[in-house]
Amino acid sequence: MASRLVWAVGYFANEDYFVPVLHVHEMPARLHRGPPLVEPDGTSYDTRLKREIKDEKKVDVWHWRSGPFTGTREWNGLRVLMALINNWDLKDENNAVYEEHDKNSDELRRVYMVSDLGASFGDVRLTRDRKFSKGNFALYQDSKFIDRMDSEYVDFDTPHRPAAVVLVNPHEYFSRVRIDWIGKHVPRADARWIGELLSQLSNSQIRDAFRAAGYSPQVVDGFTTVVESRIAELKKL
């Protein structure tokens, strides 16, 4: 869902697809990742597939503080979008620069994207249980969206400082403490601008995106309601 929403308002995103049941022929007997999720006959459940684009190559990462677009309206809009989906995992290494051939000129071009959107639609921060912190409707529904605002700027609650329990891993904790600025001090005009773009999505388009992610009809309804309410908040800024 996150990749679809990011793509829908003009940003680049990896193409991810959710497959409830996947049968893979000649699956290796030993896997480096995911053995508990794959049966001996090569059947796996609730699988995410990424579409690999021909001739696309990851060449670098870009940094939130010093990227080529830092300070622009589009950069601010992306910060707001990350807050809207509660993406708390905004480390620089989750941003990728890809090099690919332009379809029209066949020249190489660079594509910048937030390439890891997996920590979305859950809590506003990392807790001890990573799985519990993302893709969790109850936490998403109860989370705070806008923290505070004044006449010119708005602060969002995502990304929030990690839960204190994460201090058992000091490196993990302090690496995330240093990124909470990403959701702060966003010009209200830029936040309203991205809200206007998002408001062009219909209710059925938002619902279909959550449905494509494998959620039950009840959870699809719930997520859609919260997303639409957040978009409405942005439009009022």
C-alpha positions as CSV (number, residue, x, y, z in Angstrom):
1,M,0.0,0.0,0.0
2,A,2.8,2.4,0.9
3,S,4.5,2.1,-2.5
4,R,1.2,2.7,-4.3
5,L,0.4,5.8,-2.3
6,V,3.9,7.3,-2.8
7,W,3.7,6.6,-6.5
8,A,0.2,8.0,-6.9
9,V,1.3,11.6,-6.0
10,G,4.4,11.6,-8.3
11,Y,7.3,10.1,-6.4
12,F,9.3,7.1,-7.4
13,A,8.7,3.8,-5.6
14,N,9.7,0.2,-6.0
15,E,7.0,-2.0,-7.5
16,D,5.9,-4.4,-4.8
17,Y,3.1,-7.0,-5.1
18,F,1.4,-9.0,-2.4
19,V,0.7,-12.6,-3.3
20,P,-1.4,-14.6,-0.8
21,V,-0.2,-18.0,-2.0
22,L,2.8,-18.5,-4.1
23,H,4.1,-21.8,-5.6
24,V,7.8,-21.8,-6.6
25,H,9.0,-24.8,-8.6
26,E,12.5,-26.2,-7.8
27,M,12.8,-24.1,-4.6
28,P,16.3,-24.7,-3.0
29,A,16.1,-26.9,0.0
30,R,18.0,-24.4,2.1
31,L,17.2,-20.7,2.1
32,H,19.2,-17.9,3.7
33,R,16.0,-16.0,4.7
34,G,12.5,-17.1,5.3
35,P,12.7,-20.9,5.9
36,P,9.8,-20.9,8.3
37,L,7.6,-19.2,5.7
38,V,8.3,-21.7,2.9
39,E,6.9,-25.3,2.8
40,P,9.0,-28.2,1.5
41,D,7.1,-28.2,-1.8
42,G,8.0,-24.6,-2.5
43,T,4.7,-23.1,-1.3
44,S,4.9,-19.8,0.5
45,Y,2.2,-17.6,2.0
46,D,1.7,-13.8,2.2
47,T,4.6,-13.1,0.0
48,R,5.9,-9.8,-1.3
49,L,7.3,-9.7,-4.7
50,K,9.5,-6.9,-6.1
51,R,9.5,-6.2,-9.8
52,E,13.1,-5.8,-11.1
53,I,13.4,-3.3,-13.9
54,K,15.7,-4.3,-16.7
55,D,19.1,-2.4,-16.7
56,E,18.2,-0.6,-13.4
57,K,21.1,-0.4,-11.0
58,K,21.4,0.9,-7.5
59,V,24.4,3.3,-7.5
60,D,24.1,5.3,-4.3
61,V,22.0,6.4,-1.3
62,W,20.7,9.9,-0.8
63,H,20.5,11.8,2.5
64,W,17.6,13.6,4.0
65,R,19.7,16.6,5.2
66,S,21.9,17.0,2.2
67,G,20.1,15.5,-0.8
68,P,19.8,17.3,-4.1
69,F,16.2,18.3,-3.4
70,T,16.6,19.3,0.3
71,G,14.5,22.4,1.0
72,T,12.2,22.1,-2.0
73,R,8.4,21.9,-1.8
74,E,8.6,18.3,-3.2
75,W,11.1,17.3,-0.4
76,N,8.7,18.8,2.2
77,G,5.8,17.0,0.6
78,L,7.7,13.7,0.9
79,R,8.4,14.4,4.6
80,V,4.6,14.9,5.1
81,L,3.8,11.7,3.2
82,M,6.1,9.7,5.4
83,A,4.3,11.1,8.4
84,L,0.9,10.3,6.9
85,I,1.8,6.6,6.5
86,N,3.7,6.5,9.9
87,N,7.0,5.4,8.3
88,W,9.3,5.6,11.3
89,D,12.3,3.9,9.6
90,L,13.7,6.9,7.8
91,K,17.4,6.1,8.0
92,D,19.4,7.4,5.0
93,E,20.4,3.9,4.0
94,N,16.7,3.3,3.2
95,N,16.9,5.9,0.4
96,A,18.2,4.7,-2.9
97,V,19.6,6.3,-6.1
98,Y,19.0,4.1,-9.1
99,E,20.5,4.5,-12.6
100,E,18.5,3.5,-15.6
101,H,18.1,4.2,-19.3
102,D,15.6,6.8,-20.2
103,K,12.9,5.2,-22.5
104,N,12.8,8.2,-24.8
105,S,16.5,9.1,-25.3
106,D,18.2,5.9,-24.0
107,E,20.5,8.2,-21.9
108,L,21.2,7.2,-18.3
109,R,19.2,9.0,-15.7
110,R,19.2,9.0,-11.9
111,V,16.1,8.1,-10.0
112,Y,15.8,9.0,-6.3
113,M,13.4,7.2,-4.0
114,V,12.6,6.0,-0.5
115,S,13.3,2.4,-1.3
116,D,12.2,0.8,2.0
117,L,8.7,1.6,3.0
118,G,8.1,-1.5,5.1
119,A,7.9,0.2,8.5
120,S,4.6,1.9,7.7
121,F,0.9,1.9,8.8
122,G,1.6,1.1,12.4
123,D,3.2,2.9,15.3
124,V,5.0,6.3,15.0
125,R,8.1,4.7,16.4
126,L,10.2,1.6,16.7
127,T,9.3,-0.6,19.7
128,R,11.0,-3.7,20.8
129,D,8.9,-5.8,18.5
130,R,9.5,-4.6,14.9
131,K,6.6,-6.7,13.5
132,F,4.2,-5.1,16.1
133,S,5.3,-1.6,15.1
134,K,4.2,-1.8,11.5
135,G,1.2,-2.8,9.5
136,N,-0.9,-2.6,12.7
137,F,-4.3,-0.9,12.2
138,A,-5.0,-0.5,15.9
139,L,-1.7,1.4,16.4
140,Y,-2.1,3.4,13.3
141,Q,-5.7,4.4,14.2
142,D,-4.7,5.5,17.7
143,S,-1.5,7.3,16.7
144,K,-1.1,11.0,16.6
145,F,-0.6,12.7,13.2
146,I,0.0,16.4,13.7
147,D,2.0,17.2,16.9
148,R,1.8,21.0,16.9
149,M,1.6,23.9,14.5
150,D,1.9,27.7,14.4
151,S,1.0,30.2,11.7
152,E,3.8,29.1,9.4
153,Y,5.0,25.6,10.3
154,V,3.6,22.2,11.3
155,D,5.3,19.4,13.2
156,F,4.3,15.8,12.7
157,D,4.6,13.0,15.2
158,T,6.4,10.6,12.8
159,P,9.2,9.7,13.0
160,H,9.0,9.6,16.8
161,R,11.8,8.7,19.1
162,P,12.1,5.0,19.7
163,A,10.5,3.4,22.7
164,A,12.8,3.4,25.8
165,V,12.9,-0.4,25.7
166,V,15.0,-0.1,22.4
167,L,17.8,1.2,24.6
168,V,18.9,-2.4,25.1
169,N,20.5,-1.8,21.7
170,P,22.1,1.7,22.1
171,H,23.3,1.9,18.5
172,E,19.8,1.2,17.2
173,Y,18.2,3.6,19.6
174,F,20.5,6.6,19.0
175,S,20.6,6.2,15.3
176,R,16.8,6.8,15.3
177,V,16.8,9.6,17.9
178,R,18.8,11.6,15.3
179,I,16.1,11.3,12.6
180,D,13.0,12.7,14.5
181,W,13.7,16.2,12.9
182,I,12.4,14.9,9.5
183,G,8.8,15.3,10.5
184,K,9.3,18.7,12.2
185,H,9.2,22.3,11.0
186,V,7.4,21.7,7.7
187,P,6.0,24.8,6.0
188,R,2.2,24.7,6.2
189,A,1.8,25.7,2.6
190,D,3.9,22.7,1.5
191,A,2.0,20.3,3.7
192,R,-1.3,21.7,2.3
193,W,0.1,21.2,-1.2
194,I,0.7,17.5,-0.8
195,G,-2.7,17.2,0.9
196,E,-4.3,18.7,-2.2
197,L,-2.6,16.2,-4.4
198,L,-3.6,13.3,-2.2
199,S,-7.2,14.5,-2.1
200,Q,-7.5,13.8,-5.8
201,L,-7.4,10.1,-5.0
202,S,-10.9,8.6,-4.8
203,N,-12.2,6.5,-1.9
204,S,-12.2,3.5,-4.2
205,Q,-8.6,4.0,-5.3
206,I,-7.4,4.2,-1.7
207,R,-9.5,1.1,-0.7
208,D,-8.2,-0.9,-3.7
209,A,-4.6,-0.1,-2.7
210,F,-5.2,-1.5,0.8
211,R,-7.1,-4.4,-0.6
212,A,-4.1,-5.2,-2.9
213,A,-2.0,-5.4,0.2
214,G,-4.0,-8.4,1.5
215,Y,-5.9,-6.8,4.3
216,S,-9.4,-8.0,5.3
217,P,-12.4,-5.9,4.2
218,Q,-12.9,-4.6,7.7
219,V,-9.3,-3.5,8.0
220,V,-9.4,-2.0,4.5
221,D,-12.3,0.1,5.6
222,G,-10.5,1.2,8.8
223,F,-7.3,2.2,7.1
224,T,-9.1,4.0,4.4
225,T,-11.0,6.1,6.9
226,V,-7.9,7.1,8.8
227,V,-6.0,8.0,5.6
228,E,-8.8,10.1,4.3
229,S,-9.1,11.9,7.6
230,R,-5.4,12.8,7.6
231,I,-5.7,14.1,4.0
232,A,-8.5,16.3,5.1
233,E,-6.4,17.6,8.0
234,L,-3.7,18.6,5.5
235,K,-6.1,20.4,3.3
236,K,-7.2,22.6,6.2
237,L,-3.7,23.8,7.0
